[in-house]
Amino acid sequence: MKRMSSLAYHFGVKLRFYPSSKQKKIIKLNYDAQRFVYNSYVGRNRSNYHAKHYLAVRQYQAMPFAFSALNSYEARLAEEVVTNSELLAKPKNI
């Protein structure tokens, strides 16, 4: 099967659709669900970053001058991420 980039011409079709009010509600519901899943993954990646930082600091406690002090929120977040990382690996678990 040929790829689009290997073809000499690229053709496209522009369509305009006018959804009914019921269809607009369904589209909005699906978009909101997609946004929720995306934001959940962004939050999960941020918490993974903080958990890795926490574990690195905990590993190198012999050098307190190299890393900033951790607050209780970061410590609790790192422990939570480590315990729930496998559970949140699939979107249906979010």
PDB file of N, CA, C and O in Angstrom, chain B, residues numbered from 101:
ATOM      1  N   MET B 101       0.842  -1.180   0.000  1.00  0.00           N
ATOM      2  CA  MET B 101       0.000   0.000   0.000  1.00  0.00           C
ATOM      3  C   MET B 101       0.883   1.238   0.000  1.00  0.00           C
ATOM      4  O   MET B 101       1.859   1.314   0.746  1.00  0.00           O
ATOM      5  N   LYS B 102       0.536   2.206  -0.841  1.00  0.00           N
ATOM      6  CA  LYS B 102       1.330   3.420  -0.964  1.00  0.00           C
ATOM      7  C   LYS B 102       0.999   4.393   0.156  1.00  0.00           C
ATOM      8  O   LYS B 102      -0.124   4.449   0.655  1.00  0.00           O
ATOM      9  N   ARG B 103       2.001   5.146   0.526  1.00  0.00           N
ATOM     10  CA  ARG B 103       1.799   6.200   1.507  1.00  0.00           C
ATOM     11  C   ARG B 103       1.388   7.479   0.791  1.00  0.00           C
ATOM     12  O   ARG B 103       1.673   7.668  -0.392  1.00  0.00           O
ATOM     13  N   MET B 104       0.719   8.347   1.525  1.00  0.00           N
ATOM     14  CA  MET B 104       0.287   9.610   0.939  1.00  0.00           C
ATOM     15  C   MET B 104       1.481  10.466   0.513  1.00  0.00           C
ATOM     16  O   MET B 104       1.396  11.196  -0.474  1.00  0.00           O
ATOM     17  N   SER B 105       2.575  10.383   1.239  1.00  0.00           N
ATOM     18  CA  SER B 105       3.731  11.210   0.915  1.00  0.00           C
ATOM     19  C   SER B 105       4.394  10.787  -0.391  1.00  0.00           C
ATOM     20  O   SER B 105       5.083  11.590  -1.020  1.00  0.00           O
ATOM     21  N   SER B 106       4.195   9.534  -0.809  1.00  0.00           N
ATOM     22  CA  SER B 106       4.810   9.072  -2.046  1.00  0.00           C
ATOM     23  C   SER B 106       3.979   9.422  -3.275  1.00  0.00           C
ATOM     24  O   SER B 106       4.472   9.301  -4.397  1.00  0.00           O
ATOM     25  N   LEU B 107       2.745   9.846  -3.097  1.00  0.00           N
ATOM     26  CA  LEU B 107       1.891  10.204  -4.222  1.00  0.00           C
ATOM     27  C   LEU B 107       2.210  11.614  -4.711  1.00  0.00           C
ATOM     28  O   LEU B 107       2.672  12.463  -3.949  1.00  0.00           O
ATOM     29  N   ALA B 108       1.954  11.843  -5.990  1.00  0.00           N
ATOM     30  CA  ALA B 108       2.257  13.141  -6.575  1.00  0.00           C
ATOM     31  C   ALA B 108       1.279  14.208  -6.116  1.00  0.00           C
ATOM     32  O   ALA B 108       1.667  15.362  -5.936  1.00  0.00           O
ATOM     33  N   TYR B 109       0.026  13.847  -5.924  1.00  0.00           N
ATOM     34  CA  TYR B 109      -0.994  14.816  -5.542  1.00  0.00           C
ATOM     35  C   TYR B 109      -1.683  14.377  -4.263  1.00  0.00           C
ATOM     36  O   TYR B 109      -1.869  13.185  -4.018  1.00  0.00           O
ATOM     37  N   HIS B 110      -2.051  15.337  -3.468  1.00  0.00           N
ATOM     38  CA  HIS B 110      -2.822  15.078  -2.258  1.00  0.00           C
ATOM     39  C   HIS B 110      -4.179  15.742  -2.428  1.00  0.00           C
ATOM     40  O   HIS B 110      -4.263  16.945  -2.679  1.00  0.00           O
ATOM     41  N   PHE B 111      -5.214  14.976  -2.294  1.00  0.00           N
ATOM     42  CA  PHE B 111      -6.559  15.512  -2.429  1.00  0.00           C
ATOM     43  C   PHE B 111      -7.252  15.465  -1.081  1.00  0.00           C
ATOM     44  O   PHE B 111      -7.041  14.550  -0.286  1.00  0.00           O
ATOM     45  N   GLY B 112      -8.052  16.431  -0.846  1.00  0.00           N
ATOM     46  CA  GLY B 112      -8.813  16.474   0.392  1.00  0.00           C
ATOM     47  C   GLY B 112     -10.231  16.946   0.110  1.00  0.00           C
ATOM     48  O   GLY B 112     -10.502  17.567  -0.917  1.00  0.00           O
ATOM     49  N   VAL B 113     -11.098  16.652   1.004  1.00  0.00           N
ATOM     50  CA  VAL B 113     -12.493  17.058   0.878  1.00  0.00           C
ATOM     51  C   VAL B 113     -12.852  17.850   2.122  1.00  0.00           C
ATOM     52  O   VAL B 113     -12.642  17.392   3.245  1.00  0.00           O
ATOM     53  N   LYS B 114     -13.390  19.031   1.916  1.00  0.00           N
ATOM     54  CA  LYS B 114     -13.866  19.827   3.036  1.00  0.00           C
ATOM     55  C   LYS B 114     -15.356  19.607   3.171  1.00  0.00           C
ATOM     56  O   LYS B 114     -16.116  19.725   2.209  1.00  0.00           O
ATOM     57  N   LEU B 115     -15.748  19.287   4.372  1.00  0.00           N
ATOM     58  CA  LEU B 115     -17.160  19.076   4.656  1.00  0.00           C
ATOM     59  C   LEU B 115     -17.591  20.014   5.760  1.00  0.00           C
ATOM     60  O   LEU B 115     -16.815  20.332   6.661  1.00  0.00           O
ATOM     61  N   ARG B 116     -18.802  20.444   5.686  1.00  0.00           N
ATOM     62  CA  ARG B 116     -19.379  21.231   6.760  1.00  0.00           C
ATOM     63  C   ARG B 116     -20.645  20.513   7.195  1.00  0.00           C
ATOM     64  O   ARG B 116     -21.491  20.159   6.374  1.00  0.00           O
ATOM     65  N   PHE B 117     -20.758  20.308   8.481  1.00  0.00           N
ATOM     66  CA  PHE B 117     -21.960  19.634   8.965  1.00  0.00           C
ATOM     67  C   PHE B 117     -22.646  20.516   9.986  1.00  0.00           C
ATOM     68  O   PHE B 117     -22.009  21.337  10.646  1.00  0.00           O
ATOM     69  N   TYR B 118     -23.919  20.343  10.107  1.00  0.00           N
ATOM     70  CA  TYR B 118     -24.756  21.128  11.000  1.00  0.00           C
ATOM     71  C   TYR B 118     -25.456  20.166  11.956  1.00  0.00           C
ATOM     72  O   TYR B 118     -26.537  19.660  11.654  1.00  0.00           O
ATOM     73  N   PRO B 119     -24.837  19.914  13.110  1.00  0.00           N
ATOM     74  CA  PRO B 119     -25.442  18.945  14.021  1.00  0.00           C
ATOM     75  C   PRO B 119     -26.688  19.509  14.706  1.00  0.00           C
ATOM     76  O   PRO B 119     -26.831  20.713  14.918  1.00  0.00           O
ATOM     77  N   SER B 120     -27.569  18.585  15.036  1.00  0.00           N
ATOM     78  CA  SER B 120     -28.758  18.981  15.790  1.00  0.00           C
ATOM     79  C   SER B 120     -28.351  19.249  17.243  1.00  0.00           C
ATOM     80  O   SER B 120     -27.202  19.023  17.623  1.00  0.00           O
ATOM     81  N   SER B 121     -29.286  19.725  18.038  1.00  0.00           N
ATOM     82  CA  SER B 121     -28.960  20.030  19.432  1.00  0.00           C
ATOM     83  C   SER B 121     -28.593  18.758  20.202  1.00  0.00           C
ATOM     84  O   SER B 121     -27.735  18.800  21.083  1.00  0.00           O
ATOM     85  N   LYS B 122     -29.226  17.641  19.883  1.00  0.00           N
ATOM     86  CA  LYS B 122     -28.888  16.366  20.536  1.00  0.00           C
ATOM     87  C   LYS B 122     -27.480  15.925  20.153  1.00  0.00           C
ATOM     88  O   LYS B 122     -26.725  15.446  20.999  1.00  0.00           O
ATOM     89  N   GLN B 123     -27.128  16.084  18.883  1.00  0.00           N
ATOM     90  CA  GLN B 123     -25.793  15.712  18.426  1.00  0.00           C
ATOM     91  C   GLN B 123     -24.734  16.638  19.027  1.00  0.00           C
ATOM     92  O   GLN B 123     -23.624  16.198  19.325  1.00  0.00           O
ATOM     93  N   LYS B 124     -25.070  17.913  19.207  1.00  0.00           N
ATOM     94  CA  LYS B 124     -24.135  18.844  19.843  1.00  0.00           C
ATOM     95  C   LYS B 124     -23.828  18.421  21.269  1.00  0.00           C
ATOM     96  O   LYS B 124     -22.687  18.526  21.718  1.00  0.00           O
ATOM     97  N   LYS B 125     -24.844  17.942  21.987  1.00  0.00           N
ATOM     98  CA  LYS B 125     -24.636  17.476  23.354  1.00  0.00           C
ATOM     99  C   LYS B 125     -23.735  16.251  23.376  1.00  0.00           C
ATOM    100  O   LYS B 125     -22.873  16.133  24.246  1.00  0.00           O
ATOM    101  N   ILE B 126     -23.924  15.341  22.432  1.00  0.00           N
ATOM    102  CA  ILE B 126     -23.091  14.132  22.361  1.00  0.00           C
ATOM    103  C   ILE B 126     -21.653  14.500  22.018  1.00  0.00           C
ATOM    104  O   ILE B 126     -20.720  13.945  22.598  1.00  0.00           O
ATOM    105  N   ILE B 127     -21.461  15.430  21.082  1.00  0.00           N
ATOM    106  CA  ILE B 127     -20.111  15.866  20.709  1.00  0.00           C
ATOM    107  C   ILE B 127     -19.419  16.513  21.899  1.00  0.00           C
ATOM    108  O   ILE B 127     -18.246  16.243  22.156  1.00  0.00           O
ATOM    109  N   LYS B 128     -20.137  17.367  22.630  1.00  0.00           N
ATOM    110  CA  LYS B 128     -19.562  18.024  23.800  1.00  0.00           C
ATOM    111  C   LYS B 128     -19.204  17.011  24.880  1.00  0.00           C
ATOM    112  O   LYS B 128     -18.158  17.130  25.518  1.00  0.00           O
ATOM    113  N   LEU B 129     -20.063  16.014  25.092  1.00  0.00           N
ATOM    114  CA  LEU B 129     -19.800  14.978  26.085  1.00  0.00           C
ATOM    115  C   LEU B 129     -18.536  14.192  25.741  1.00  0.00           C
ATOM    116  O   LEU B 129     -17.712  13.923  26.615  1.00  0.00           O
ATOM    117  N   ASN B 130     -18.383  13.822  24.459  1.00  0.00           N
ATOM    118  CA  ASN B 130     -17.195  13.079  24.037  1.00  0.00           C
ATOM    119  C   ASN B 130     -15.936  13.935  24.148  1.00  0.00           C
ATOM    120  O   ASN B 130     -14.879  13.443  24.543  1.00  0.00           O
ATOM    121  N   TYR B 131     -16.051  15.212  23.800  1.00  0.00           N
ATOM    122  CA  TYR B 131     -14.893  16.092  23.907  1.00  0.00           C
ATOM    123  C   TYR B 131     -14.481  16.274  25.363  1.00  0.00           C
ATOM    124  O   TYR B 131     -13.291  16.278  25.677  1.00  0.00           O
ATOM    125  N   ASP B 132     -15.449  16.422  26.242  1.00  0.00           N
ATOM    126  CA  ASP B 132     -15.140  16.576  27.661  1.00  0.00           C
ATOM    127  C   ASP B 132     -14.486  15.322  28.229  1.00  0.00           C
ATOM    128  O   ASP B 132     -13.575  15.415  29.052  1.00  0.00           O
ATOM    129  N   ALA B 133     -14.947  14.147  27.792  1.00  0.00           N
ATOM    130  CA  ALA B 133     -14.338  12.900  28.254  1.00  0.00           C
ATOM    131  C   ALA B 133     -12.902  12.788  27.759  1.00  0.00           C
ATOM    132  O   ALA B 133     -12.017  12.354  28.497  1.00  0.00           O
ATOM    133  N   GLN B 134     -12.673  13.181  26.510  1.00  0.00           N
ATOM    134  CA  GLN B 134     -11.316  13.135  25.950  1.00  0.00           C
ATOM    135  C   GLN B 134     -10.405  14.085  26.702  1.00  0.00           C
ATOM    136  O   GLN B 134      -9.260  13.744  27.000  1.00  0.00           O
ATOM    137  N   ARG B 135     -10.901  15.273  27.011  1.00  0.00           N
ATOM    138  CA  ARG B 135     -10.104  16.251  27.745  1.00  0.00           C
ATOM    139  C   ARG B 135      -9.786  15.762  29.156  1.00  0.00           C
ATOM    140  O   ARG B 135      -8.686  15.991  29.657  1.00  0.00           O
ATOM    141  N   PHE B 136     -10.743  15.089  29.800  1.00  0.00           N
ATOM    142  CA  PHE B 136     -10.515  14.553  31.135  1.00  0.00           C
ATOM    143  C   PHE B 136      -9.418  13.489  31.127  1.00  0.00           C
ATOM    144  O   PHE B 136      -8.547  13.485  31.996  1.00  0.00           O
ATOM    145  N   VAL B 137      -9.462  12.590  30.145  1.00  0.00           N
ATOM    146  CA  VAL B 137      -8.437  11.546  30.056  1.00  0.00           C
ATOM    147  C   VAL B 137      -7.071  12.167  29.785  1.00  0.00           C
ATOM    148  O   VAL B 137      -6.079  11.772  30.397  1.00  0.00           O
ATOM    149  N   TYR B 138      -7.012  13.136  28.873  1.00  0.00           N
ATOM    150  CA  TYR B 138      -5.747  13.801  28.574  1.00  0.00           C
ATOM    151  C   TYR B 138      -5.182  14.484  29.816  1.00  0.00           C
ATOM    152  O   TYR B 138      -4.002  14.329  30.131  1.00  0.00           O
ATOM    153  N   ASN B 139      -6.021  15.238  30.519  1.00  0.00           N
ATOM    154  CA  ASN B 139      -5.563  15.929  31.727  1.00  0.00           C
ATOM    155  C   ASN B 139      -5.131  14.945  32.807  1.00  0.00           C
ATOM    156  O   ASN B 139      -4.204  15.225  33.568  1.00  0.00           O
ATOM    157  N   SER B 140      -5.795  13.795  32.879  1.00  0.00           N
ATOM    158  CA  SER B 140      -5.399  12.784  33.851  1.00  0.00           C
ATOM    159  C   SER B 140      -4.008  12.245  33.545  1.00  0.00           C
ATOM    160  O   SER B 140      -3.203  12.042  34.453  1.00  0.00           O
ATOM    161  N   TYR B 141      -3.726  12.012  32.255  1.00  0.00           N
ATOM    162  CA  TYR B 141      -2.396  11.535  31.887  1.00  0.00           C
ATOM    163  C   TYR B 141      -1.331  12.605  32.118  1.00  0.00           C
ATOM    164  O   TYR B 141      -0.221  12.281  32.539  1.00  0.00           O
ATOM    165  N   VAL B 142      -1.644  13.860  31.853  1.00  0.00           N
ATOM    166  CA  VAL B 142      -0.683  14.931  32.117  1.00  0.00           C
ATOM    167  C   VAL B 142      -0.380  14.995  33.612  1.00  0.00           C
ATOM    168  O   VAL B 142       0.778  15.120  34.010  1.00  0.00           O
ATOM    169  N   GLY B 143      -1.419  14.910  34.437  1.00  0.00           N
ATOM    170  CA  GLY B 143      -1.214  14.911  35.879  1.00  0.00           C
ATOM    171  C   GLY B 143      -0.418  13.710  36.350  1.00  0.00           C
ATOM    172  O   GLY B 143       0.401  13.817  37.263  1.00  0.00           O
ATOM    173  N   ARG B 144      -0.658  12.566  35.727  1.00  0.00           N
ATOM    174  CA  ARG B 144       0.079  11.351  36.088  1.00  0.00           C
ATOM    175  C   ARG B 144       1.556  11.497  35.733  1.00  0.00           C
ATOM    176  O   ARG B 144       2.424  11.096  36.508  1.00  0.00           O
ATOM    177  N   ASN B 145       1.841  12.066  34.570  1.00  0.00           N
ATOM    178  CA  ASN B 145       3.237  12.256  34.182  1.00  0.00           C
ATOM    179  C   ASN B 145       3.939  13.252  35.100  1.00  0.00           C
ATOM    180  O   ASN B 145       5.112  13.073  35.428  1.00  0.00           O
ATOM    181  N   ARG B 146       3.230  14.299  35.515  1.00  0.00           N
ATOM    182  CA  ARG B 146       3.833  15.252  36.454  1.00  0.00           C
ATOM    183  C   ARG B 146       4.126  14.593  37.792  1.00  0.00           C
ATOM    184  O   ARG B 146       5.179  14.819  38.388  1.00  0.00           O
ATOM    185  N   SER B 147       3.190  13.779  38.261  1.00  0.00           N
ATOM    186  CA  SER B 147       3.419  13.122  39.543  1.00  0.00           C
ATOM    187  C   SER B 147       4.532  12.082  39.431  1.00  0.00           C
ATOM    188  O   SER B 147       5.263  11.864  40.398  1.00  0.00           O
ATOM    189  N   ASN B 148       4.678  11.434  38.266  1.00  0.00           N
ATOM    190  CA  ASN B 148       5.799  10.512  38.071  1.00  0.00           C
ATOM    191  C   ASN B 148       7.124  11.261  38.131  1.00  0.00           C
ATOM    192  O   ASN B 148       8.100  10.771  38.699  1.00  0.00           O
ATOM    193  N   TYR B 149       7.150  12.452  37.540  1.00  0.00           N
ATOM    194  CA  TYR B 149       8.364  13.257  37.581  1.00  0.00           C
ATOM    195  C   TYR B 149       8.731  13.594  39.023  1.00  0.00           C
ATOM    196  O   TYR B 149       9.890  13.464  39.417  1.00  0.00           O
ATOM    197  N   HIS B 150       7.749  14.025  39.807  1.00  0.00           N
ATOM    198  CA  HIS B 150       8.022  14.374  41.202  1.00  0.00           C
ATOM    199  C   HIS B 150       8.410  13.138  42.013  1.00  0.00           C
ATOM    200  O   HIS B 150       9.232  13.232  42.924  1.00  0.00           O
ATOM    201  N   ALA B 151       7.829  11.985  41.693  1.00  0.00           N
ATOM    202  CA  ALA B 151       8.178  10.762  42.414  1.00  0.00           C
ATOM    203  C   ALA B 151       9.622  10.360  42.129  1.00  0.00           C
ATOM    204  O   ALA B 151      10.345   9.942  43.033  1.00  0.00           O
ATOM    205  N   LYS B 152      10.040  10.490  40.865  1.00  0.00           N
ATOM    206  CA  LYS B 152      11.428  10.171  40.533  1.00  0.00           C
ATOM    207  C   LYS B 152      12.385  11.127  41.243  1.00  0.00           C
ATOM    208  O   LYS B 152      13.445  10.723  41.720  1.00  0.00           O
ATOM    209  N   HIS B 153      11.994  12.394  41.303  1.00  0.00           N
ATOM    210  CA  HIS B 153      12.828  13.374  42.018  1.00  0.00           C
ATOM    211  C   HIS B 153      12.914  13.019  43.500  1.00  0.00           C
ATOM    212  O   HIS B 153      13.985  13.095  44.101  1.00  0.00           O
ATOM    213  N   TYR B 154      11.800  12.638  44.076  1.00  0.00           N
ATOM    214  CA  TYR B 154      11.776  12.265  45.491  1.00  0.00           C
ATOM    215  C   TYR B 154      12.663  11.058  45.751  1.00  0.00           C
ATOM    216  O   TYR B 154      13.423  11.035  46.720  1.00  0.00           O
ATOM    217  N   LEU B 155      12.567  10.056  44.883  1.00  0.00           N
ATOM    218  CA  LEU B 155      13.376   8.856  45.077  1.00  0.00           C
ATOM    219  C   LEU B 155      14.864   9.152  44.891  1.00  0.00           C
ATOM    220  O   LEU B 155      15.710   8.568  45.568  1.00  0.00           O
ATOM    221  N   ALA B 156      15.179  10.071  43.963  1.00  0.00           N
ATOM    222  CA  ALA B 156      16.585  10.448  43.776  1.00  0.00           C
ATOM    223  C   ALA B 156      17.111  11.170  45.006  1.00  0.00           C
ATOM    224  O   ALA B 156      18.240  10.928  45.435  1.00  0.00           O
ATOM    225  N   VAL B 157      16.303  12.051  45.574  1.00  0.00           N
ATOM    226  CA  VAL B 157      16.731  12.778  46.773  1.00  0.00           C
ATOM    227  C   VAL B 157      16.887  11.818  47.935  1.00  0.00           C
ATOM    228  O   VAL B 157      17.826  11.929  48.722  1.00  0.00           O
ATOM    229  N   ARG B 158      15.973  10.883  48.039  1.00  0.00           N
ATOM    230  CA  ARG B 158      16.051   9.919  49.132  1.00  0.00           C
ATOM    231  C   ARG B 158      17.296   9.039  49.000  1.00  0.00           C
ATOM    232  O   ARG B 158      17.892   8.627  49.994  1.00  0.00           O
ATOM    233  N   GLN B 159      17.674   8.762  47.746  1.00  0.00           N
ATOM    234  CA  GLN B 159      18.852   7.933  47.524  1.00  0.00           C
ATOM    235  C   GLN B 159      20.134   8.692  47.880  1.00  0.00           C
ATOM    236  O   GLN B 159      21.086   8.099  48.387  1.00  0.00           O
ATOM    237  N   TYR B 160      20.158   9.982  47.620  1.00  0.00           N
ATOM    238  CA  TYR B 160      21.359  10.772  47.850  1.00  0.00           C
ATOM    239  C   TYR B 160      21.211  11.684  49.062  1.00  0.00           C
ATOM    240  O   TYR B 160      21.569  12.860  48.993  1.00  0.00           O
ATOM    241  N   GLN B 161      20.699  11.172  50.150  1.00  0.00           N
ATOM    242  CA  GLN B 161      20.547  11.992  51.343  1.00  0.00           C
ATOM    243  C   GLN B 161      21.893  12.319  51.980  1.00  0.00           C
ATOM    244  O   GLN B 161      21.972  13.185  52.852  1.00  0.00           O
ATOM    245  N   ALA B 162      22.930  11.645  51.560  1.00  0.00           N
ATOM    246  CA  ALA B 162      24.249  11.940  52.093  1.00  0.00           C
ATOM    247  C   ALA B 162      24.734  13.307  51.613  1.00  0.00           C
ATOM    248  O   ALA B 162      25.628  13.899  52.218  1.00  0.00           O
ATOM    249  N   MET B 163      24.131  13.820  50.501  1.00  0.00           N
ATOM    250  CA  MET B 163      24.522  15.116  49.972  1.00  0.00           C
ATOM    251  C   MET B 163      23.344  16.077  50.064  1.00  0.00           C
ATOM    252  O   MET B 163      22.724  16.352  49.037  1.00  0.00           O
ATOM    253  N   PRO B 164      23.005  16.597  51.229  1.00  0.00           N
ATOM    254  CA  PRO B 164      21.840  17.488  51.350  1.00  0.00           C
ATOM    255  C   PRO B 164      22.023  18.820  50.649  1.00  0.00           C
ATOM    256  O   PRO B 164      21.036  19.496  50.360  1.00  0.00           O
ATOM    257  N   PHE B 165      23.264  19.220  50.365  1.00  0.00           N
ATOM    258  CA  PHE B 165      23.513  20.488  49.698  1.00  0.00           C
ATOM    259  C   PHE B 165      23.169  20.423  48.210  1.00  0.00           C
ATOM    260  O   PHE B 165      22.970  21.462  47.581  1.00  0.00           O
ATOM    261  N   ALA B 166      23.096  19.212  47.635  1.00  0.00           N
ATOM    262  CA  ALA B 166      22.861  19.069  46.199  1.00  0.00           C
ATOM    263  C   ALA B 166      21.382  19.127  45.843  1.00  0.00           C
ATOM    264  O   ALA B 166      21.043  19.505  44.721  1.00  0.00           O
ATOM    265  N   PHE B 167      20.492  18.766  46.762  1.00  0.00           N
ATOM    266  CA  PHE B 167      19.057  18.723  46.485  1.00  0.00           C
ATOM    267  C   PHE B 167      18.311  19.568  47.501  1.00  0.00           C
ATOM    268  O   PHE B 167      18.718  19.697  48.656  1.00  0.00           O
ATOM    269  N   SER B 168      17.212  20.137  47.040  1.00  0.00           N
ATOM    270  CA  SER B 168      16.396  20.935  47.954  1.00  0.00           C
ATOM    271  C   SER B 168      15.635  20.022  48.906  1.00  0.00           C
ATOM    272  O   SER B 168      15.432  18.843  48.618  1.00  0.00           O
ATOM    273  N   ALA B 169      15.223  20.565  50.025  1.00  0.00           N
ATOM    274  CA  ALA B 169      14.473  19.799  51.012  1.00  0.00           C
ATOM    275  C   ALA B 169      13.075  19.510  50.484  1.00  0.00           C
ATOM    276  O   ALA B 169      12.487  20.334  49.783  1.00  0.00           O
ATOM    277  N   LEU B 170      12.549  18.351  50.818  1.00  0.00           N
ATOM    278  CA  LEU B 170      11.229  17.940  50.350  1.00  0.00           C
ATOM    279  C   LEU B 170      10.172  18.287  51.393  1.00  0.00           C
ATOM    280  O   LEU B 170      10.403  18.180  52.597  1.00  0.00           O
ATOM    281  N   ASN B 171       9.015  18.704  50.905  1.00  0.00           N
ATOM    282  CA  ASN B 171       7.921  18.943  51.828  1.00  0.00           C
ATOM    283  C   ASN B 171       7.074  17.669  51.947  1.00  0.00           C
ATOM    284  O   ASN B 171       7.315  16.695  51.234  1.00  0.00           O
ATOM    285  N   SER B 172       6.105  17.677  52.827  1.00  0.00           N
ATOM    286  CA  SER B 172       5.302  16.476  53.067  1.00  0.00           C
ATOM    287  C   SER B 172       4.433  16.127  51.866  1.00  0.00           C
ATOM    288  O   SER B 172       4.137  14.955  51.635  1.00  0.00           O
ATOM    289  N   TYR B 173       4.017  17.140  51.095  1.00  0.00           N
ATOM    290  CA  TYR B 173       3.202  16.874  49.908  1.00  0.00           C
ATOM    291  C   TYR B 173       3.972  16.054  48.889  1.00  0.00           C
ATOM    292  O   TYR B 173       3.434  15.083  48.356  1.00  0.00           O
ATOM    293  N   GLU B 174       5.216  16.415  48.605  1.00  0.00           N
ATOM    294  CA  GLU B 174       6.011  15.674  47.632  1.00  0.00           C
ATOM    295  C   GLU B 174       6.271  14.254  48.098  1.00  0.00           C
ATOM    296  O   GLU B 174       6.242  13.327  47.289  1.00  0.00           O
ATOM    297  N   ALA B 175       6.526  14.064  49.383  1.00  0.00           N
ATOM    298  CA  ALA B 175       6.768  12.723  49.905  1.00  0.00           C
ATOM    299  C   ALA B 175       5.525  11.852  49.775  1.00  0.00           C
ATOM    300  O   ALA B 175       5.617  10.696  49.363  1.00  0.00           O
ATOM    301  N   ARG B 176       4.354  12.405  50.126  1.00  0.00           N
ATOM    302  CA  ARG B 176       3.114  11.647  50.026  1.00  0.00           C
ATOM    303  C   ARG B 176       2.775  11.338  48.567  1.00  0.00           C
ATOM    304  O   ARG B 176       2.297  10.247  48.254  1.00  0.00           O
ATOM    305  N   LEU B 177       3.023  12.297  47.683  1.00  0.00           N
ATOM    306  CA  LEU B 177       2.746  12.116  46.267  1.00  0.00           C
ATOM    307  C   LEU B 177       3.620  11.017  45.666  1.00  0.00           C
ATOM    308  O   LEU B 177       3.140  10.208  44.873  1.00  0.00           O
ATOM    309  N   ALA B 178       4.883  10.986  46.035  1.00  0.00           N
ATOM    310  CA  ALA B 178       5.782   9.961  45.503  1.00  0.00           C
ATOM    311  C   ALA B 178       5.352   8.571  45.945  1.00  0.00           C
ATOM    312  O   ALA B 178       5.358   7.635  45.145  1.00  0.00           O
ATOM    313  N   GLU B 179       4.987   8.433  47.192  1.00  0.00           N
ATOM    314  CA  GLU B 179       4.534   7.121  47.664  1.00  0.00           C
ATOM    315  C   GLU B 179       3.244   6.697  46.970  1.00  0.00           C
ATOM    316  O   GLU B 179       3.074   5.520  46.652  1.00  0.00           O
ATOM    317  N   GLU B 180       2.343   7.633  46.733  1.00  0.00           N
ATOM    318  CA  GLU B 180       1.073   7.321  46.062  1.00  0.00           C
ATOM    319  C   GLU B 180       1.298   6.913  44.613  1.00  0.00           C
ATOM    320  O   GLU B 180       0.653   5.985  44.124  1.00  0.00           O
ATOM    321  N   VAL B 181       2.204   7.594  43.926  1.00  0.00           N
ATOM    322  CA  VAL B 181       2.484   7.276  42.532  1.00  0.00           C
ATOM    323  C   VAL B 181       3.092   5.893  42.412  1.00  0.00           C
ATOM    324  O   VAL B 181       2.742   5.130  41.512  1.00  0.00           O
ATOM    325  N   VAL B 182       3.983   5.576  43.297  1.00  0.00           N
ATOM    326  CA  VAL B 182       4.625   4.261  43.248  1.00  0.00           C
ATOM    327  C   VAL B 182       3.596   3.152  43.453  1.00  0.00           C
ATOM    328  O   VAL B 182       3.680   2.109  42.804  1.00  0.00           O
ATOM    329  N   THR B 183       2.635   3.358  44.338  1.00  0.00           N
ATOM    330  CA  THR B 183       1.649   2.311  44.599  1.00  0.00           C
ATOM    331  C   THR B 183       0.579   2.221  43.514  1.00  0.00           C
ATOM    332  O   THR B 183       0.045   1.138  43.274  1.00  0.00           O
ATOM    333  N   ASN B 184       0.253   3.340  42.848  1.00  0.00           N
ATOM    334  CA  ASN B 184      -0.839   3.348  41.878  1.00  0.00           C
ATOM    335  C   ASN B 184      -0.397   3.389  40.423  1.00  0.00           C
ATOM    336  O   ASN B 184      -1.250   3.532  39.546  1.00  0.00           O
ATOM    337  N   SER B 185       0.884   3.270  40.124  1.00  0.00           N
ATOM    338  CA  SER B 185       1.346   3.432  38.756  1.00  0.00           C
ATOM    339  C   SER B 185       0.810   2.333  37.832  1.00  0.00           C
ATOM    340  O   SER B 185       0.478   2.614  36.681  1.00  0.00           O
ATOM    341  N   GLU B 186       0.722   1.113  38.304  1.00  0.00           N
ATOM    342  CA  GLU B 186       0.217   0.031  37.460  1.00  0.00           C
ATOM    343  C   GLU B 186      -1.295   0.136  37.272  1.00  0.00           C
ATOM    344  O   GLU B 186      -1.815  -0.244  36.223  1.00  0.00           O
ATOM    345  N   LEU B 187      -1.992   0.640  38.263  1.00  0.00           N
ATOM    346  CA  LEU B 187      -3.452   0.767  38.164  1.00  0.00           C
ATOM    347  C   LEU B 187      -3.848   1.800  37.120  1.00  0.00           C
ATOM    348  O   LEU B 187      -4.823   1.596  36.397  1.00  0.00           O
ATOM    349  N   LEU B 188      -3.111   2.907  37.024  1.00  0.00           N
ATOM    350  CA  LEU B 188      -3.466   3.987  36.107  1.00  0.00           C
ATOM    351  C   LEU B 188      -2.834   3.845  34.739  1.00  0.00           C
ATOM    352  O   LEU B 188      -2.865   4.797  33.959  1.00  0.00           O
ATOM    353  N   ALA B 189      -2.262   2.696  34.416  1.00  0.00           N
ATOM    354  CA  ALA B 189      -1.584   2.524  33.127  1.00  0.00           C
ATOM    355  C   ALA B 189      -2.573   2.488  31.965  1.00  0.00           C
ATOM    356  O   ALA B 189      -2.200   2.812  30.838  1.00  0.00           O
ATOM    357  N   LYS B 190      -3.824   2.101  32.213  1.00  0.00           N
ATOM    358  CA  LYS B 190      -4.804   2.003  31.138  1.00  0.00           C
ATOM    359  C   LYS B 190      -5.858   3.102  31.282  1.00  0.00           C
ATOM    360  O   LYS B 190      -6.260   3.427  32.399  1.00  0.00           O
ATOM    361  N   PRO B 191      -6.311   3.679  30.158  1.00  0.00           N
ATOM    362  CA  PRO B 191      -7.297   4.775  30.244  1.00  0.00           C
ATOM    363  C   PRO B 191      -8.600   4.367  30.889  1.00  0.00           C
ATOM    364  O   PRO B 191      -9.240   5.198  31.533  1.00  0.00           O
ATOM    365  N   LYS B 192      -9.022   3.125  30.745  1.00  0.00           N
ATOM    366  CA  LYS B 192     -10.311   2.737  31.327  1.00  0.00           C
ATOM    367  C   LYS B 192     -10.282   2.735  32.845  1.00  0.00           C
ATOM    368  O   LYS B 192     -11.338   2.790  33.475  1.00  0.00           O
ATOM    369  N   ASN B 193      -9.094   2.672  33.453  1.00  0.00           N
ATOM    370  CA  ASN B 193      -8.984   2.715  34.905  1.00  0.00           C
ATOM    371  C   ASN B 193      -9.042   4.133  35.443  1.00  0.00           C
ATOM    372  O   ASN B 193      -9.221   4.333  36.645  1.00  0.00           O
ATOM    373  N   ILE B 194      -8.894   5.118  34.573  1.00  0.00           N
ATOM    374  CA  ILE B 194      -8.967   6.508  35.020  1.00  0.00           C
ATOM    375  C   ILE B 194     -10.393   6.830  35.344  1.00  0.00           C
ATOM    376  O   ILE B 194     -10.696   7.954  35.744  1.00  0.00           O
TER     377      ILE B 194
END
